[in-house]
Amino acid sequence: MFGSKKNSLFEDRKDSERSLISETVSIDGTVNSSGAIDINGLIRGPVYSHEIVIKETGSISGEIEAEKVEVHGHLDGKISAKNVIIGSTGVVKGDIEFSQNLRTEDGADIEGYIKKTEEAGLKDNKKTGDFLFSTKKPEDKKLKKNGTPSNGHKESKVTA
């Protein structure tokens, strides 16, 4: 039954393998995904994914890195991607760094610098590899006796 399937769930990435952050969802923290993310809600923190689409009701406050980025909602942060599309309803307050293509539609609102580079996009050191759940090693974060990180700040991490 299970033996006929391939070993890796991500060997054949399909467009149907997309994550959705709906309008009723608000996330504080880092979001990582090896697939595509459609964002209709609010994210406060960096987003690293293969493809990021910020829908008209979506908003991100933080940097984003991806192979492909589409903004139809709001972004307050830097974009680093191979291909970038800013739609007619898109608002970007931050720099845009791209390596292949940049397309803006009539009405797009951009406040920041735009730079074409040789290597923009998702960096290999980001945790967006093929995974279902992110696991941390005990030595990754040392906690005080009260359960907070040694730097005194509480952090949250969401993986999609």
Residue pairs with C-beta under 8 A, 6 or more apart in sequence:
6 12
8 130
9 130
9 132
10 34
10 35
10 130
13 35
13 50
15 36
17 35
17 36
18 35
18 36
18 37
18 38
19 33
19 35
19 36
19 37
19 38
19 160
20 37
20 38
20 40
21 27
21 31
21 37
21 38
21 39
21 40
21 41
21 43
21 58
21 160
22 40
22 41
23 40
23 41
23 57
24 41
25 40
25 41
25 42
26 41
26 42
26 43
26 44
27 41
27 42
27 43
27 44
27 45
27 158
28 44
28 45
28 156
29 44
29 45
29 155
29 156
29 157
29 158
30 45
30 46
30 47
30 48
30 157
30 158
31 37
31 43
31 45
31 46
31 47
31 48
31 49
31 158
31 159
31 160
32 48
32 49
32 126
32 127
32 128
32 134
32 157
32 158
32 159
32 160
33 48
33 49
33 50
33 128
33 159
33 160
34 49
34 50
34 128
34 129
34 130
34 131
35 49
35 50
35 51
35 160
36 49
36 50
36 51
36 52
36 53
37 47
37 49
37 51
37 52
37 53
37 160
38 53
38 55
38 58
39 47
39 52
39 53
39 54
39 55
39 58
39 59
39 60
39 73
40 55
40 57
40 58
40 73
41 57
41 58
41 59
42 58
42 59
42 60
42 61
43 59
43 60
43 61
43 62
44 60
44 61
44 62
45 61
45 62
46 62
46 63
46 64
46 65
46 77
47 60
47 62
47 63
47 64
47 65
47 66
48 64
48 65
48 66
48 122
48 126
48 127
48 128
49 64
49 65
49 66
49 122
49 128
49 160
50 66
50 67
50 68
50 122
50 128
51 66
51 67
51 68
51 69
52 64
52 66
52 68
52 69
52 70
52 81
53 69
53 70
53 72
54 60
54 69
54 70
54 71
54 72
54 73
54 74
54 75
54 90
55 72
55 73
56 72
56 73
56 89
57 73
58 72
58 73
58 74
59 73
59 74
59 75
59 76
60 74
60 75
60 76
60 77
61 76
61 77
62 76
62 77
63 77
63 78
63 79
63 80
63 94
64 75
64 77
64 78
64 79
64 80
64 81
65 80
65 81
65 121
65 122
65 123
65 126
66 80
66 81
66 121
66 122
67 81
67 82
67 83
67 121
67 122
68 81
68 82
68 83
68 84
68 85
69 79
69 81
69 83
69 84
69 85
70 84
70 85
70 87
70 90
71 79
71 84
71 85
71 86
71 87
71 90
71 91
71 92
72 87
72 88
72 89
72 90
73 89
73 90
73 91
74 90
74 91
74 93
75 90
75 91
75 92
75 93
75 94
76 93
76 94
77 93
77 94
78 94
78 95
78 96
78 97
78 112
79 92
79 94
79 95
79 96
79 97
79 98
80 97
80 98
80 120
80 121
80 122
80 123
81 97
81 98
81 99
81 120
81 121
81 122
82 98
82 99
82 100
82 101
82 120
82 121
83 98
83 100
83 101
83 102
84 96
84 98
84 101
84 102
84 103
85 102
85 103
85 104
85 105
86 92
86 96
86 102
86 103
86 104
86 105
86 108
86 110
87 105
87 108
88 105
88 106
88 107
88 108
89 107
90 105
90 108
90 109
91 109
92 108
92 109
92 110
92 111
92 112
93 111
93 112
94 111
94 112
95 112
95 113
95 114
95 115
96 102
96 110
96 112
96 113
96 114
96 115
97 115
97 117
97 120
98 114
98 115
98 116
98 117
98 120
98 121
99 116
99 117
99 118
99 119
99 120
99 121
102 114
102 116
104 110
122 128
127 134
127 159
131 159
133 159
134 157
134 159
141 149
141 150
142 149
142 150
143 149
143 150
144 150
148 154
149 155
